[in-house]
């Protein structure tokens, strides 16, 4: 039987949903999938269990550079 990671990848590929793979933890692979107005972060763990977070937004395009700079400053690590 195939690992859950491969099943998730096949599911996204078959749906033609853009995704990328990242490694942020020792025991999981994160799949970040993007669809219009949403980002899904899917963690697939070594033991095969899956956890995910869903982020929704309106995807408005902004051009207020000072607001962008403030956002970056406000969220920078000290």
N, C-alpha and C positions, 0 to 999 in steps of 0.2 A: 504494500500500500504506500502511496506517495505521501510525503510530509505535507502538512497543512499549508506551509509556505508556498509550495508549488501549486496547490489547489487555488489559493488566493490569487496568485499571479495569473493563472489560467483564466480565472473568473474575470479579472480586470481586462486581460488581453482580449478575451472573447467579446466583452462589452465595448472594446475599443476606448477604454478609459486610460488616460495618461497617468503614469505612476513612476516613482523612483524608489530605489532601495537605499536605506541608510543603516548604519550600525552605531547606536548610541549606548547600548548596554551589552554586557557580556553574554546575556542569556536570551537575546531576542534580535530579530531583524525588523526594522520599521519600514513599512510600505506607506509612502505618502501618495495618495491618489487625489487628482484634481478634476472636479466637474464644475460646471457653471454655477457660481455662487457658493461653492462648498469645497472644503478640503477635508480629507479623511486621513487620519493617522492610524494605521493598523499595525499593532505589534504582534508578531507571531513568535512565540517562545519555543525554546528547544523541545519542550514536552508536547508541543502541538497546540496548546491553548492560545486563543486569540483575544486580544483586548483592542478597543478602538476608541478614538475621540473624533467627534464631528464638529467642524467649525463652519458656521454659516456667515455670509456677508453679502453686501450688495454690489461689490466690485466696481463702485464708482471710481472714476479716474480723478485724482486730485492733482493740483499744480501749485499748492501753497508750500513752497520750499521751507520757509521758516517754521511752519507747523511740522513738517517732516523732520527737520533738524531737532526741534524740541522733543518730538516723539522718540527719536534715537537717543538724545541726551537723557531723557527721563527713564529710559529702559536700559541704560548702560550699566554694566557691573561697576561697582565702586572701586 
